[in-house]
């Protein structure tokens, strides 16, 4: 479509965005076609500016070209949080104008193939997270009325403030079907997140069944989440489950892993590809299943070391307490993984030698980060993993706090973590079930 189809300012708005849509194959050349959403995992990759703010003013400008009515929208947002701004010029309290547009076909013939524009536009008083492009240093207006004008990513750069967090509870030992809903409920209250929990289930009835290794009901929520939280053990996925899981793991979406997710999948003996057993978790989380210190042992969560204390995940974490989890051996970890917390084995056997192992580590993607699969895919933008996860661990508030704050950090929301950490208190007292 030629730029002449739009008024000149429309063309200026569209020009920096069309490349991204074509890159992802989002412009579909069919009559009446809408522009497909940019996948949520790509929004942070494409945007040069990401902010959260409240809409304090809405202006619009209409024009017509033949049977097409164009509406240009000017949303004035007062910024609450700046999550990305390479220029460093935006700050909370600033008012920024975000440009969007809509087209409406008023004729009787066939409308042009281009879509109708932006979706999810806010009204005055509503809050949004905005993914945009433009130079915040380039302002329009004069004096105190000068404002940055930025282009909202088309068509779905307007997003709810609330994060979407998808939990997968699919283990047959540590009762993740109980602990993950517990953490999800705390996160919903503490961070106002939208959460879902997918369970191992009978594929015919949908009834939760931890012993069913093939099917996970609700796993499709991984497709549109901001963070995926995996607590899995030796799954042998059916086609539907595997498709959803691999699409997520290869998307670059932030991921949090717990305990047995170092051995989340197990290939059937007759499968020609056994890489899902050890190679996948090593690439995705930094380590595979190696060994542990025995069911008769426990783990002492050590106090954070000085070099790690300032990390947002460790706010409100003192350590120096004992949990029921038996310690996992995970060393050595890749060089691009940063250990935040260590554990030490507590054994009832005097002859057992003390052992110290990482129990929480993180990674941020770099060009050298391993791909999630031997054949490729995009590594998670941020990854956090803990070997804690025994149902009794979650009786300790610091463990619940750790997992919540791992999720917030993975989402890029570390600035929202209070200095003393999130509350992480369930509505009802939590009594840990036994392991299976």
N, C-alpha and C positions, 0 to 999 in steps of 0.2 A: 504494500500500500504506500502511495507517495505521501510525503509530508504535506503536500498541498491540500490533501483531504482535510487536514486539521488547521485551525487558526495557528499563526506562527508560534504562539506561546505553548500551544499543545505539542507542536513538533519538538520544541526545546525540552519539554517535560519527558516526552517519550524516548528521545534519541539515546540517552544514557542507559535506558532500561531494556531496549529491544535486544541488545546483544546477549543479555543474561537469559532472556526467554528463548532465544534461538539456540543458545548453548545447551539448555536443558530440554530442548525439543518441546517447548510449551505452546508455541503458536501452531494451532492445528488448522490447515487450510481447507476448511469445510464451511459451507453456508451455515449461518446461525451459530457457529462454534464459539464457545467461550474460551478464554485463556485459562489453561489449567493452573491450579495453584503451584507455586514454587514449593517443593517438599520442605517440611519444617526443618529437616536436617540441613537443608541448603540455605535457608534464610540467613543464618548467621555467617555463612560463607560468602554470600553475595553482598550483604549490606556493608556500607562503610560507616554508617551511623546507626546505633541501637540505643534507644532511650525509653524510659517509662515516664509518663506524665498525664496530667489531667487537661482535658479540653476546656479552655476558658472562653473560646470565641469561635464561631463558625461563620464563614462568608462563602458566597458562591457567585459564579458568573456564568450566565447562559448565553449561548449563541447557536445559530442554526446553519446548516449547510445542506440544502435540498431537503430530504426527508429525515435528516439526522439532527437531533437536538443534543447539543453538547453542554455538559455542566462541569465547570471547573470548581473544585472545592479547595478552600483555604482554611485549614484547621490550626488554630493557635493553641499550642500546648505549653503549659507551665511544667517544666521538667522536675521530676522527683528524683530520678536516678539516671546517670549516664553510664551505660554499659559498654559502649564503644564510641570513640571519637578520636581518630588518629591526629586530628588537628590540636586537640587539647584545649579547645576554646569554649566548649560547652560545660555548663555546671548546673547543679540543682538550683531552681529558682528562675533560670532563664526562660524566656518565652520564645518559642521557635514556631515558624509557620511551615506546615507540611502540605504539599500539593498533591492532590488526587484528582481523578476525573471519572465521569460516567457518561455513556452515550445511550440515547434512547431512540429507537427507530419509530418514526411516526407515519411512514408510508405504507402502501399496500403491497408493494412488490417485495422482491427478495432483498433482505438487508445485507450490508457488506459482511465479509467473512470475519472481520475483527470483532473481538468481544466487547462487552458493555462496560469494561473498566474495573475500577477498584471495588473491593467488597469489604464489608465489616467496618464501614466508616463510623466514627463515634459522633454522638451528639454532645451538646454542651453539658459539662459536668461529669462525663464518663472518662474513665481512665483506660489507657491502652499502652501496650508495648509496641513501638514502631520500628520497623526495619526500613532504612532509607538510604539514599545516595545523595551526594552533593558536598559542597564545601561550606562547613559552618562558619568559616571566616568571611565568606562573601555575603554581605547583608544588603537588604533593601530598606529604604526609608532613610530618615536622617535623625540625628540626635538620639534622644532616649527612645524614639520609636523605631530605630533601626533593628531589624530582625533577620536572622538567618532564614533562608527559604530552602527547603530540602524536598526532594522528590521521593514519595513513598513507593517502595517496590511494588510493581504491578504483577498480579492483581491482589495479593493477600499480604501486603506488608503491614497492614493493620492487624494486630493480634491481641487477644486477651492478655491482661497482666498476669493472670494465674498460670503457673506452669502445669503442664500435663506430665505426670509421672506414672509410668506403667511398670508395675511389679509383676514378676513371674515367680510363683511359688510352686516349684516342681521338684521336690526332693522326697525321698522315701525313708529318711532317717531322722532329720532334725526339726520336723514339724514346722516347716516354713509356711504351711497353710494357716498357721496360727500367728507366728511372729511377724510375717509380712503385712497382714491386715492391721496388726497392732502399730507397726511403724507408719503405715499409710495413714491411719487415723490421726496419729500424732502430727504427721507432716501436713495433713489437711488443715488441722487447727493452727499449728505454729506458723506455717508459711502460706496458708490459704491456697494450697495447691489442689489441682484436680487430679485425683488418683484413681487407679483401677488395679485390680489384682487378678491375674490369670492363674488358674489352677490346673494341675494334672487331673484329667477327668476321663470318664467313660465316654467315648465318642458317640455312642448311640443315645445315651440318656443325658449327657452333660453333667452328671453327678460327679463331684470331686472324688478322685480315687488316686491317692499318692502312688499306688503300686502300678498304675497304668503308665508305662514308660513311653508310649507312642503319641498320645494326644494331650494337648494343653488347650483348654477352653479359654477363650478371651485373649489369646496371644496376639491377635490382630491389632490390639491397642498399641503395640510397639510401633506401628506404622506412623502414627501421628503424635508421638510423644516427644517431649523435650529431653527427658532422661529415661533410660530403661534400667531397672533394678533386677538383676538375675540372682535367684537362689535356686540352683538346679543341681541334679545329681544323676549321672548316668542315664540320660534320656535316649531313647531310640526313636526319633520323631517320625510320625507319618508325614505324608507329602505336604498336607496343609500346614502343619506345625513347622516343618523344616523350611518351607517357603517363607513364612512370616519371620522366622528366626534369622535366616541368612540375609534376608532383605534388611533387617534391622542391623545386624552385626556388620554389614558392609556399607552402611549408609553414612558413617561418620558421626552418628548421634552419640552424645555422651552416655557413658555406661558405668554402672556401679555393680560390683560383684561381691557375693558373700560365700564364704567357706567352701562348700563342695562344688562351686562353679569352676574350680580348677579342673574338675572332671565332670563337666556339665553334660557331655554327650558320650555315647558309646556306640561305635559301629557294630553292626551285627557281624558275626564271624564270617559269613559268606560275602560280605561287602568287599569289593575290590579296593575301596578307598578307606583306609584306617586313620587318615590324618585328623579326623574330628576328635579322636581320643586324646591325643597329647599335643599335636601341633597347633590346632586351633586355639585352645586356651593359652598356650604359651605366647602366641602372637597377640591375642586379644587382651589378656590380663598380665602377661609377663611371666607366668609360670604355669606348669601343669601339676597334676597330682604326683607326689613323690612318696611321702610316708607321714606318719604321725607318731606321737609318743605313748600311745596306748590309752585305752578307755579308763584305766584306773588312775590316770594322771589328770591334773588340772593346769590352768595357765594363769600366771601372774601377769597382769597388764602393768608394764613398767611406766614410771613417770616419763613424760615426753623429754627428750634430750634438748639441750638449749638451742641447737640449730633448727629444731622443728617447732618450738613453742609458739612462734608467731604465725604459723599457718592457720588459716581460717577454720579448717576442719577441727582443729584442736582447741578452739575456744571453749572454756568451761570444762576442759578435760584435765584432771590431775593425775590420773593413773594410780598406781600403787594399790591395786585391789585384785582379788582372785575371782576367776570365772570358771564355770564347769568345763568349758571347751578344752579338749586335749590339744596340745600344741602341734601345728602342722610344720613340717620341714618345707621351706620354700627357697632357700638360698641355693645358688646365686640368682639374683634378679638382674634383669638387663640394666645397663648403665643409664638408660633414659627414665627409669623408675626411681622415684624418691621415697625413701622409707620415712614415715611419720611416726610410727609407734612400734615398739618392740614388746615381745612377750617372753616369759621365762617359764620353763616347765616346773610344775610342782608335783613331785612324785611321792607316792606312798612307799616306794621301794628305796631303802637307804642306798642300795648299790647303784641306783640310777644316777648317772652323771648329769649335772645341770646343763641345760641347753637354752640358748637364746636365739630367737628367730623373729624376723619381721612379721607383724600381724596387721599392719595397715600401710599401704603404699599407693602412690598416685603417679599419673603420667599425663603430660600434655603433648598433643601430637606435634611432631616436627617432620621435616621432609625425610628424615631417616627412620622414622617409626615404622615398625613392621606392619605390613598389610594384614588384615584379619584372616585372610585365607591364602594358601600357597599361590592361588591363581590371581590374587589381587583384592579388590575392595578398598574402602577408605577406612582407615583407623579412626577410632573414636576421638572426637575433638578433645575430650577430657575423659580419663578413666580413673576410677578409685576402687580399690579392692581391700577387703578385710577377710582374714581367715576365722574371725569370730563368727558365731552363728548357732551355737548350742542353744536350745530353747531357754535354758537357765541363764544364759548370758544376758537376756533381755530383761531380767529382773533388776539389773544394774542400770540406773538412769544414764550413766556415762556411755554405756554401749548403745542405748537407744539414741542418745544425743549424737554419738559418732556417726551412726548410719544416716540420720537426718542431715547432718552437716556435710557428709560425703555427697549426698544428693544435691544439696544446695550449691556446693562448690562445683560439682560436675556441670550443673546448669548455668554456671557463671553468675550465680546470685550470692557470692560470698560476702558482698557488702551488706546483705540483709541479716547476716548471722550476728546476733548480739555479742557483746564482749564477753558475757558470762555464758554464752551458748544458749541454744533453744531450750525450752522447758522440757520437752520430751516426756511429758507426764500423761499417761492414759486416763481416760475418763473413769475407768474402773480399775481397781488394783489388779495387776497382772500376776497370775500364778502360773508358773511354767509347767507345761506338761512334760511327761517323760519322753525320752527319745524312743524310736521304734526299735 
